[in-house]
Amino acid sequence: MLRAVEKKILSYLKLPYRGFFVDVGPAVGEADKIWTLSMNTDSKEVPLVLLHGLGAGVALWVMNLDAFAKDRPVYAMDVLGFGRSSRPLFGKDALVCEKQFVKSVEEWRREMNINNMILLGHSMGGFIASSYALSYPERVRHLILADPWGFPEKPADSTNTKQIPLWVRAVARVLTPLNPLWALRAAGPFGQWVVQKTRPDIMRKFQQTIEEDINLLPQYIHQCNAQSPSGESAFHSMMQSFGWAKHPMIHRIKDVRSDIPITFIYGSRSWIDSSSGEKIKAQRGTNMVDIKIVTGAGHHVYADKPDVFNRYVNETCDIYKINEPQLLQSKPMPPMPPQLLNESDEEPNLPTAASVEVKPEATHESSTTSAAADLADVKRK
């Protein structure tokens, strides 16, 4: 059912994509596999790799993938323990779980033979991406953190939580002993109804893109979280009262290699504390940290204002375009203040990745080849 609803959501993409499992071996379990989407893999540009947040999956990038893949290779994965990826038994210690997530991403990169990448993570994915950059800095050209979870330290006065929504505080206070999304599984076949009634805002975010059947989104979220809560249990081990991490990234991000730029993209209405970005900017220097704030967007900034979010991400990725080599490693990023906007086929077979699903779409390969041949004739003449 998860495969079927994911396929329906991804049918709204305009560009061709390929879906396949990548065998990452004993990353956490005995033989883990990571479900992956790839787009525009013929491009020679630096690839963009996407890591989603808690309880999500690759299909929630449906409003972003076309824009990202227009000029570069894009890879989106179901983080190990989520979506269609394997659901191994993670450790119980917070740092062990964090390292297991990082190891799974690195094993995925090795199997995909990606030398370096622009790494984008949302929420929990931002936490994992940051930890990955700490462990494997030579593989990260740029770190893009979209409303990242787990950065600030839990305040001593945890009752002062004006910015945190009531539902988040309820989860933190009442359900801390349980996995965060236990209610969806407890509801059984009524899990989709639970999503529809408790998070109608999720449906509204995707309404313009998936207008024909908006119920696909709650169905997808339900199916993503109806299975064994593997990655969710690992998140539970890493969290402290849901809103905070046991080992906050704010104390460690300063150790990310100094030549790796970091871009934060926050929603102005998000419950995530954006002051961490400012503190990190002060630690690392203004030329290596950029902070962008999208007015009117909440925690799901990629879905609340997809056009603005896509533009910010593409502007960052364009710095590394081959035909415009303005690499930040050799030329530091100029100081940039926080930005406020009122805006609202088949690729070559991989030896370690089993292709299982392809969206058939016409490509521009033939027209490109023809144009190249015409140009060669002109040069000979």
Contacts in CASP RR format, 6 or more apart in sequence:
PFRMAT RR
TARGET T0000
AUTHOR 0000-0000-0000
METHOD contacts of the structure
MODEL  1
MLRAVEKKILSYLKLPYRGFFVDVGPAVGEADKIWTLSMNTDSKEVPLVL
LHGLGAGVALWVMNLDAFAKDRPVYAMDVLGFGRSSRPLFGKDALVCEKQ
FVKSVEEWRREMNINNMILLGHSMGGFIASSYALSYPERVRHLILADPWG
FPEKPADSTNTKQIPLWVRAVARVLTPLNPLWALRAAGPFGQWVVQKTRP
DIMRKFQQTIEEDINLLPQYIHQCNAQSPSGESAFHSMMQSFGWAKHPMI
HRIKDVRSDIPITFIYGSRSWIDSSSGEKIKAQRGTNMVDIKIVTGAGHH
VYADKPDVFNRYVNETCDIYKINEPQLLQSKPMPPMPPQLLNESDEEPNL
PTAASVEVKPEATHESSTTSAAADLADVKRK
1 219 0 8 1.000
1 223 0 8 1.000
2 83 0 8 1.000
2 84 0 8 1.000
2 220 0 8 1.000
2 223 0 8 1.000
2 224 0 8 1.000
2 227 0 8 1.000
3 84 0 8 1.000
3 357 0 8 1.000
5 59 0 8 1.000
5 216 0 8 1.000
5 219 0 8 1.000
5 220 0 8 1.000
5 223 0 8 1.000
6 58 0 8 1.000
6 59 0 8 1.000
6 84 0 8 1.000
6 220 0 8 1.000
7 357 0 8 1.000
8 213 0 8 1.000
8 216 0 8 1.000
9 59 0 8 1.000
9 62 0 8 1.000
9 210 0 8 1.000
9 216 0 8 1.000
9 217 0 8 1.000
9 220 0 8 1.000
10 17 0 8 1.000
10 37 0 8 1.000
10 58 0 8 1.000
10 59 0 8 1.000
10 62 0 8 1.000
10 359 0 8 1.000
11 359 0 8 1.000
12 62 0 8 1.000
12 209 0 8 1.000
12 210 0 8 1.000
13 62 0 8 1.000
13 65 0 8 1.000
13 66 0 8 1.000
13 359 0 8 1.000
14 66 0 8 1.000
15 39 0 8 1.000
15 40 0 8 1.000
15 65 0 8 1.000
15 66 0 8 1.000
15 69 0 8 1.000
15 70 0 8 1.000
15 361 0 8 1.000
16 39 0 8 1.000
16 345 0 8 1.000
16 358 0 8 1.000
16 359 0 8 1.000
16 360 0 8 1.000
16 361 0 8 1.000
16 362 0 8 1.000
16 363 0 8 1.000
17 37 0 8 1.000
17 38 0 8 1.000
17 39 0 8 1.000
17 65 0 8 1.000
17 69 0 8 1.000
17 358 0 8 1.000
17 359 0 8 1.000
18 37 0 8 1.000
18 38 0 8 1.000
18 39 0 8 1.000
18 41 0 8 1.000
18 345 0 8 1.000
18 346 0 8 1.000
18 347 0 8 1.000
18 355 0 8 1.000
18 357 0 8 1.000
18 358 0 8 1.000
18 359 0 8 1.000
19 35 0 8 1.000
19 36 0 8 1.000
19 37 0 8 1.000
19 38 0 8 1.000
19 355 0 8 1.000
19 356 0 8 1.000
19 357 0 8 1.000
19 358 0 8 1.000
20 35 0 8 1.000
20 36 0 8 1.000
20 38 0 8 1.000
20 350 0 8 1.000
20 353 0 8 1.000
20 354 0 8 1.000
20 355 0 8 1.000
20 356 0 8 1.000
20 357 0 8 1.000
21 33 0 8 1.000
21 34 0 8 1.000
21 35 0 8 1.000
21 36 0 8 1.000
21 84 0 8 1.000
21 353 0 8 1.000
21 354 0 8 1.000
21 356 0 8 1.000
22 33 0 8 1.000
22 34 0 8 1.000
22 36 0 8 1.000
22 77 0 8 1.000
22 108 0 8 1.000
22 111 0 8 1.000
22 112 0 8 1.000
22 350 0 8 1.000
22 352 0 8 1.000
22 353 0 8 1.000
23 31 0 8 1.000
23 32 0 8 1.000
23 33 0 8 1.000
23 111 0 8 1.000
23 352 0 8 1.000
23 353 0 8 1.000
23 354 0 8 1.000
24 32 0 8 1.000
24 33 0 8 1.000
24 34 0 8 1.000
24 80 0 8 1.000
24 104 0 8 1.000
24 107 0 8 1.000
24 108 0 8 1.000
24 111 0 8 1.000
25 31 0 8 1.000
25 32 0 8 1.000
25 107 0 8 1.000
26 32 0 8 1.000
27 80 0 8 1.000
27 88 0 8 1.000
27 100 0 8 1.000
27 103 0 8 1.000
27 104 0 8 1.000
27 107 0 8 1.000
28 80 0 8 1.000
28 86 0 8 1.000
28 88 0 8 1.000
28 89 0 8 1.000
28 90 0 8 1.000
28 100 0 8 1.000
28 103 0 8 1.000
28 104 0 8 1.000
29 86 0 8 1.000
29 88 0 8 1.000
29 89 0 8 1.000
30 88 0 8 1.000
31 86 0 8 1.000
32 80 0 8 1.000
32 85 0 8 1.000
32 86 0 8 1.000
32 88 0 8 1.000
32 104 0 8 1.000
32 107 0 8 1.000
33 85 0 8 1.000
33 86 0 8 1.000
34 77 0 8 1.000
34 78 0 8 1.000
34 79 0 8 1.000
34 80 0 8 1.000
34 85 0 8 1.000
34 86 0 8 1.000
34 104 0 8 1.000
34 108 0 8 1.000
35 58 0 8 1.000
35 77 0 8 1.000
35 78 0 8 1.000
35 83 0 8 1.000
35 84 0 8 1.000
35 85 0 8 1.000
36 58 0 8 1.000
36 75 0 8 1.000
36 76 0 8 1.000
36 77 0 8 1.000
36 78 0 8 1.000
36 108 0 8 1.000
36 112 0 8 1.000
36 353 0 8 1.000
37 58 0 8 1.000
37 65 0 8 1.000
37 74 0 8 1.000
37 75 0 8 1.000
37 76 0 8 1.000
37 77 0 8 1.000
38 73 0 8 1.000
38 74 0 8 1.000
38 75 0 8 1.000
38 347 0 8 1.000
39 65 0 8 1.000
39 68 0 8 1.000
39 69 0 8 1.000
39 73 0 8 1.000
39 74 0 8 1.000
39 75 0 8 1.000
40 69 0 8 1.000
40 70 0 8 1.000
40 71 0 8 1.000
40 72 0 8 1.000
40 73 0 8 1.000
40 74 0 8 1.000
41 73 0 8 1.000
41 347 0 8 1.000
42 73 0 8 1.000
42 347 0 8 1.000
42 365 0 8 1.000
43 71 0 8 1.000
43 72 0 8 1.000
43 73 0 8 1.000
44 322 0 8 1.000
45 71 0 8 1.000
45 72 0 8 1.000
45 73 0 8 1.000
45 317 0 8 1.000
45 320 0 8 1.000
45 321 0 8 1.000
45 322 0 8 1.000
46 72 0 8 1.000
46 116 0 8 1.000
46 117 0 8 1.000
46 118 0 8 1.000
46 141 0 8 1.000
46 317 0 8 1.000
46 320 0 8 1.000
47 72 0 8 1.000
47 73 0 8 1.000
47 74 0 8 1.000
47 75 0 8 1.000
47 114 0 8 1.000
47 117 0 8 1.000
47 118 0 8 1.000
48 68 0 8 1.000
48 72 0 8 1.000
48 73 0 8 1.000
48 74 0 8 1.000
48 75 0 8 1.000
48 117 0 8 1.000
48 118 0 8 1.000
48 120 0 8 1.000
48 313 0 8 1.000
48 317 0 8 1.000
49 74 0 8 1.000
49 75 0 8 1.000
49 76 0 8 1.000
49 77 0 8 1.000
49 109 0 8 1.000
49 114 0 8 1.000
49 117 0 8 1.000
49 118 0 8 1.000
49 119 0 8 1.000
49 120 0 8 1.000
50 58 0 8 1.000
50 61 0 8 1.000
50 64 0 8 1.000
50 68 0 8 1.000
50 74 0 8 1.000
50 75 0 8 1.000
50 76 0 8 1.000
50 77 0 8 1.000
50 120 0 8 1.000
50 121 0 8 1.000
50 122 0 8 1.000
51 77 0 8 1.000
51 79 0 8 1.000
51 105 0 8 1.000
51 119 0 8 1.000
51 120 0 8 1.000
51 121 0 8 1.000
51 122 0 8 1.000
51 125 0 8 1.000
51 126 0 8 1.000
51 128 0 8 1.000
51 129 0 8 1.000
52 58 0 8 1.000
52 60 0 8 1.000
52 61 0 8 1.000
52 76 0 8 1.000
52 78 0 8 1.000
52 79 0 8 1.000
52 82 0 8 1.000
52 121 0 8 1.000
52 122 0 8 1.000
52 123 0 8 1.000
52 124 0 8 1.000
52 125 0 8 1.000
53 79 0 8 1.000
53 121 0 8 1.000
53 122 0 8 1.000
53 123 0 8 1.000
53 124 0 8 1.000
53 125 0 8 1.000
53 126 0 8 1.000
53 149 0 8 1.000
54 123 0 8 1.000
54 124 0 8 1.000
54 149 0 8 1.000
54 180 0 8 1.000
54 181 0 8 1.000
54 232 0 8 1.000
54 235 0 8 1.000
55 82 0 8 1.000
55 83 0 8 1.000
55 181 0 8 1.000
55 221 0 8 1.000
55 224 0 8 1.000
55 225 0 8 1.000
55 232 0 8 1.000
56 82 0 8 1.000
56 122 0 8 1.000
56 221 0 8 1.000
56 224 0 8 1.000
57 78 0 8 1.000
57 79 0 8 1.000
57 82 0 8 1.000
57 83 0 8 1.000
57 220 0 8 1.000
57 224 0 8 1.000
58 76 0 8 1.000
58 77 0 8 1.000
58 78 0 8 1.000
58 83 0 8 1.000
59 220 0 8 1.000
60 220 0 8 1.000
60 302 0 8 1.000
60 303 0 8 1.000
61 76 0 8 1.000
61 302 0 8 1.000
62 206 0 8 1.000
62 209 0 8 1.000
62 210 0 8 1.000
63 206 0 8 1.000
63 209 0 8 1.000
63 302 0 8 1.000
63 303 0 8 1.000
63 306 0 8 1.000
63 310 0 8 1.000
64 302 0 8 1.000
64 306 0 8 1.000
64 309 0 8 1.000
64 310 0 8 1.000
64 313 0 8 1.000
65 74 0 8 1.000
65 76 0 8 1.000
67 306 0 8 1.000
67 310 0 8 1.000
67 313 0 8 1.000
67 314 0 8 1.000
68 74 0 8 1.000
68 310 0 8 1.000
68 313 0 8 1.000
68 314 0 8 1.000
68 317 0 8 1.000
70 314 0 8 1.000
71 314 0 8 1.000
71 317 0 8 1.000
71 318 0 8 1.000
71 321 0 8 1.000
72 317 0 8 1.000
72 321 0 8 1.000
75 112 0 8 1.000
75 114 0 8 1.000
75 117 0 8 1.000
77 85 0 8 1.000
77 105 0 8 1.000
77 108 0 8 1.000
78 84 0 8 1.000
78 85 0 8 1.000
79 85 0 8 1.000
79 101 0 8 1.000
79 104 0 8 1.000
79 124 0 8 1.000
79 125 0 8 1.000
79 128 0 8 1.000
79 231 0 8 1.000
80 86 0 8 1.000
80 88 0 8 1.000
80 100 0 8 1.000
80 101 0 8 1.000
80 104 0 8 1.000
80 230 0 8 1.000
80 231 0 8 1.000
81 87 0 8 1.000
81 88 0 8 1.000
81 90 0 8 1.000
81 230 0 8 1.000
81 231 0 8 1.000
81 232 0 8 1.000
81 234 0 8 1.000
82 224 0 8 1.000
82 230 0 8 1.000
82 231 0 8 1.000
82 232 0 8 1.000
83 224 0 8 1.000
83 227 0 8 1.000
86 230 0 8 1.000
87 227 0 8 1.000
87 228 0 8 1.000
87 230 0 8 1.000
87 231 0 8 1.000
88 230 0 8 1.000
89 230 0 8 1.000
90 96 0 8 1.000
90 97 0 8 1.000
90 100 0 8 1.000
90 230 0 8 1.000
90 231 0 8 1.000
90 233 0 8 1.000
90 234 0 8 1.000
90 237 0 8 1.000
91 97 0 8 1.000
91 100 0 8 1.000
91 234 0 8 1.000
91 237 0 8 1.000
92 237 0 8 1.000
93 237 0 8 1.000
94 237 0 8 1.000
94 238 0 8 1.000
94 245 0 8 1.000
94 246 0 8 1.000
94 247 0 8 1.000
95 247 0 8 1.000
96 237 0 8 1.000
97 234 0 8 1.000
97 235 0 8 1.000
97 237 0 8 1.000
97 238 0 8 1.000
98 127 0 8 1.000
98 128 0 8 1.000
98 131 0 8 1.000
98 238 0 8 1.000
98 247 0 8 1.000
99 131 0 8 1.000
99 135 0 8 1.000
100 234 0 8 1.000
101 128 0 8 1.000
101 131 0 8 1.000
101 234 0 8 1.000
102 128 0 8 1.000
102 131 0 8 1.000
102 132 0 8 1.000
102 135 0 8 1.000
102 136 0 8 1.000
105 128 0 8 1.000
105 132 0 8 1.000
106 132 0 8 1.000
106 135 0 8 1.000
106 136 0 8 1.000
106 139 0 8 1.000
109 117 0 8 1.000
109 136 0 8 1.000
109 139 0 8 1.000
111 350 0 8 1.000
111 352 0 8 1.000
111 353 0 8 1.000
112 350 0 8 1.000
112 353 0 8 1.000
113 350 0 8 1.000
114 139 0 8 1.000
115 139 0 8 1.000
116 138 0 8 1.000
116 139 0 8 1.000
116 140 0 8 1.000
116 141 0 8 1.000
117 139 0 8 1.000
117 140 0 8 1.000
117 141 0 8 1.000
118 140 0 8 1.000
118 141 0 8 1.000
118 142 0 8 1.000
118 144 0 8 1.000
118 316 0 8 1.000
118 317 0 8 1.000
118 320 0 8 1.000
119 129 0 8 1.000
119 132 0 8 1.000
119 133 0 8 1.000
119 140 0 8 1.000
119 142 0 8 1.000
119 143 0 8 1.000
119 144 0 8 1.000
120 129 0 8 1.000
120 144 0 8 1.000
120 145 0 8 1.000
120 146 0 8 1.000
120 313 0 8 1.000
121 128 0 8 1.000
121 129 0 8 1.000
121 144 0 8 1.000
121 145 0 8 1.000
121 146 0 8 1.000
121 148 0 8 1.000
122 146 0 8 1.000
122 147 0 8 1.000
122 148 0 8 1.000
122 300 0 8 1.000
122 301 0 8 1.000
122 302 0 8 1.000
123 146 0 8 1.000
123 147 0 8 1.000
123 148 0 8 1.000
123 149 0 8 1.000
123 272 0 8 1.000
123 299 0 8 1.000
124 149 0 8 1.000
124 235 0 8 1.000
125 148 0 8 1.000
125 149 0 8 1.000
126 145 0 8 1.000
126 146 0 8 1.000
126 148 0 8 1.000
126 149 0 8 1.000
127 148 0 8 1.000
127 149 0 8 1.000
127 150 0 8 1.000
127 151 0 8 1.000
127 238 0 8 1.000
127 245 0 8 1.000
127 249 0 8 1.000
129 143 0 8 1.000
129 144 0 8 1.000
129 145 0 8 1.000
129 148 0 8 1.000
130 143 0 8 1.000
130 145 0 8 1.000
130 148 0 8 1.000
130 249 0 8 1.000
130 252 0 8 1.000
130 253 0 8 1.000
130 256 0 8 1.000
131 249 0 8 1.000
131 252 0 8 1.000
132 139 0 8 1.000
132 140 0 8 1.000
133 140 0 8 1.000
133 143 0 8 1.000
133 256 0 8 1.000
133 257 0 8 1.000
133 260 0 8 1.000
134 252 0 8 1.000
134 253 0 8 1.000
134 255 0 8 1.000
134 256 0 8 1.000
137 256 0 8 1.000
137 257 0 8 1.000
137 260 0 8 1.000
140 260 0 8 1.000
141 260 0 8 1.000
141 320 0 8 1.000
141 328 0 8 1.000
141 329 0 8 1.000
142 260 0 8 1.000
142 261 0 8 1.000
142 262 0 8 1.000
142 263 0 8 1.000
142 316 0 8 1.000
142 317 0 8 1.000
142 319 0 8 1.000
142 320 0 8 1.000
142 328 0 8 1.000
143 256 0 8 1.000
143 260 0 8 1.000
143 261 0 8 1.000
143 262 0 8 1.000
143 263 0 8 1.000
144 262 0 8 1.000
144 263 0 8 1.000
144 265 0 8 1.000
144 313 0 8 1.000
144 316 0 8 1.000
145 262 0 8 1.000
145 263 0 8 1.000
145 264 0 8 1.000
145 265 0 8 1.000
146 265 0 8 1.000
146 301 0 8 1.000
146 302 0 8 1.000
146 309 0 8 1.000
147 265 0 8 1.000
147 266 0 8 1.000
147 267 0 8 1.000
147 270 0 8 1.000
147 272 0 8 1.000
147 298 0 8 1.000
147 299 0 8 1.000
147 300 0 8 1.000
147 301 0 8 1.000
148 249 0 8 1.000
148 264 0 8 1.000
148 272 0 8 1.000
148 276 0 8 1.000
149 243 0 8 1.000
149 245 0 8 1.000
149 272 0 8 1.000
150 243 0 8 1.000
150 244 0 8 1.000
150 245 0 8 1.000
150 248 0 8 1.000
150 249 0 8 1.000
151 245 0 8 1.000
151 248 0 8 1.000
151 249 0 8 1.000
151 250 0 8 1.000
151 253 0 8 1.000
151 272 0 8 1.000
151 273 0 8 1.000
151 276 0 8 1.000
151 277 0 8 1.000
151 280 0 8 1.000
152 244 0 8 1.000
152 248 0 8 1.000
152 250 0 8 1.000
152 273 0 8 1.000
152 275 0 8 1.000
152 276 0 8 1.000
153 244 0 8 1.000
153 248 0 8 1.000
153 250 0 8 1.000
153 251 0 8 1.000
154 240 0 8 1.000
154 241 0 8 1.000
154 243 0 8 1.000
154 244 0 8 1.000
154 248 0 8 1.000
158 241 0 8 1.000
161 169 0 8 1.000
163 271 0 8 1.000
163 273 0 8 1.000
164 172 0 8 1.000
164 243 0 8 1.000
164 271 0 8 1.000
165 271 0 8 1.000
167 198 0 8 1.000
168 242 0 8 1.000
168 243 0 8 1.000
168 271 0 8 1.000
171 180 0 8 1.000
171 242 0 8 1.000
172 241 0 8 1.000
172 242 0 8 1.000
172 243 0 8 1.000
173 241 0 8 1.000
175 182 0 8 1.000
175 242 0 8 1.000
176 241 0 8 1.000
176 242 0 8 1.000
178 236 0 8 1.000
179 229 0 8 1.000
179 232 0 8 1.000
179 233 0 8 1.000
179 236 0 8 1.000
180 232 0 8 1.000
180 235 0 8 1.000
180 236 0 8 1.000
180 239 0 8 1.000
180 242 0 8 1.000
181 225 0 8 1.000
181 229 0 8 1.000
181 232 0 8 1.000
182 229 0 8 1.000
183 194 0 8 1.000
184 191 0 8 1.000
184 194 0 8 1.000
184 195 0 8 1.000
184 221 0 8 1.000
184 222 0 8 1.000
184 225 0 8 1.000
184 226 0 8 1.000
185 225 0 8 1.000
185 226 0 8 1.000
185 229 0 8 1.000
187 193 0 8 1.000
187 194 0 8 1.000
188 226 0 8 1.000
191 222 0 8 1.000
191 226 0 8 1.000
192 215 0 8 1.000
192 218 0 8 1.000
192 219 0 8 1.000
192 222 0 8 1.000
193 218 0 8 1.000
194 222 0 8 1.000
195 202 0 8 1.000
195 217 0 8 1.000
195 218 0 8 1.000
195 221 0 8 1.000
195 222 0 8 1.000
196 203 0 8 1.000
196 215 0 8 1.000
196 218 0 8 1.000
199 218 0 8 1.000
199 221 0 8 1.000
202 217 0 8 1.000
202 218 0 8 1.000
202 221 0 8 1.000
202 300 0 8 1.000
202 303 0 8 1.000
203 214 0 8 1.000
203 215 0 8 1.000
203 217 0 8 1.000
203 218 0 8 1.000
205 300 0 8 1.000
205 303 0 8 1.000
205 304 0 8 1.000
206 214 0 8 1.000
206 217 0 8 1.000
206 303 0 8 1.000
207 214 0 8 1.000
210 216 0 8 1.000
210 217 0 8 1.000
225 232 0 8 1.000
238 245 0 8 1.000
238 246 0 8 1.000
238 247 0 8 1.000
239 245 0 8 1.000
239 246 0 8 1.000
240 246 0 8 1.000
249 276 0 8 1.000
250 276 0 8 1.000
250 279 0 8 1.000
250 280 0 8 1.000
253 262 0 8 1.000
253 280 0 8 1.000
253 283 0 8 1.000
254 280 0 8 1.000
254 283 0 8 1.000
254 284 0 8 1.000
256 262 0 8 1.000
256 284 0 8 1.000
258 284 0 8 1.000
258 288 0 8 1.000
259 288 0 8 1.000
259 328 0 8 1.000
259 329 0 8 1.000
260 288 0 8 1.000
261 288 0 8 1.000
261 289 0 8 1.000
261 290 0 8 1.000
261 328 0 8 1.000
261 333 0 8 1.000
262 280 0 8 1.000
262 284 0 8 1.000
262 288 0 8 1.000
262 289 0 8 1.000
262 290 0 8 1.000
263 289 0 8 1.000
263 290 0 8 1.000
263 291 0 8 1.000
263 292 0 8 1.000
263 312 0 8 1.000
263 316 0 8 1.000
264 274 0 8 1.000
264 277 0 8 1.000
264 280 0 8 1.000
264 289 0 8 1.000
264 290 0 8 1.000
264 291 0 8 1.000
264 292 0 8 1.000
265 292 0 8 1.000
265 293 0 8 1.000
265 294 0 8 1.000
265 301 0 8 1.000
265 309 0 8 1.000
265 312 0 8 1.000
265 313 0 8 1.000
266 272 0 8 1.000
266 274 0 8 1.000
266 277 0 8 1.000
266 291 0 8 1.000
266 292 0 8 1.000
266 293 0 8 1.000
266 294 0 8 1.000
266 301 0 8 1.000
267 274 0 8 1.000
267 293 0 8 1.000
267 294 0 8 1.000
267 295 0 8 1.000
267 296 0 8 1.000
267 297 0 8 1.000
267 298 0 8 1.000
267 299 0 8 1.000
267 301 0 8 1.000
267 304 0 8 1.000
268 293 0 8 1.000
268 294 0 8 1.000
268 295 0 8 1.000
268 296 0 8 1.000
268 297 0 8 1.000
268 298 0 8 1.000
268 340 0 8 1.000
269 296 0 8 1.000
269 297 0 8 1.000
269 298 0 8 1.000
270 297 0 8 1.000
270 298 0 8 1.000
270 299 0 8 1.000
270 301 0 8 1.000
271 298 0 8 1.000
271 299 0 8 1.000
272 299 0 8 1.000
274 291 0 8 1.000
274 293 0 8 1.000
277 289 0 8 1.000
277 291 0 8 1.000
278 291 0 8 1.000
280 289 0 8 1.000
281 289 0 8 1.000
281 291 0 8 1.000
286 335 0 8 1.000
286 336 0 8 1.000
287 332 0 8 1.000
287 333 0 8 1.000
287 334 0 8 1.000
287 335 0 8 1.000
288 328 0 8 1.000
288 332 0 8 1.000
288 333 0 8 1.000
290 316 0 8 1.000
290 333 0 8 1.000
290 336 0 8 1.000
291 336 0 8 1.000
291 338 0 8 1.000
291 339 0 8 1.000
292 312 0 8 1.000
292 338 0 8 1.000
292 339 0 8 1.000
293 338 0 8 1.000
293 339 0 8 1.000
293 340 0 8 1.000
294 301 0 8 1.000
294 304 0 8 1.000
294 305 0 8 1.000
294 308 0 8 1.000
294 309 0 8 1.000
294 312 0 8 1.000
294 341 0 8 1.000
294 343 0 8 1.000
295 340 0 8 1.000
295 341 0 8 1.000
295 342 0 8 1.000
295 343 0 8 1.000
295 344 0 8 1.000
296 304 0 8 1.000
296 305 0 8 1.000
296 344 0 8 1.000
297 304 0 8 1.000
297 305 0 8 1.000
297 308 0 8 1.000
297 309 0 8 1.000
297 344 0 8 1.000
298 304 0 8 1.000
301 309 0 8 1.000
302 309 0 8 1.000
304 344 0 8 1.000
305 343 0 8 1.000
305 344 0 8 1.000
307 343 0 8 1.000
308 341 0 8 1.000
308 343 0 8 1.000
308 344 0 8 1.000
318 324 0 8 1.000
319 326 0 8 1.000
319 327 0 8 1.000
319 328 0 8 1.000
319 333 0 8 1.000
320 326 0 8 1.000
320 327 0 8 1.000
345 358 0 8 1.000
345 360 0 8 1.000
345 361 0 8 1.000
345 363 0 8 1.000
346 355 0 8 1.000
346 358 0 8 1.000
349 355 0 8 1.000
END
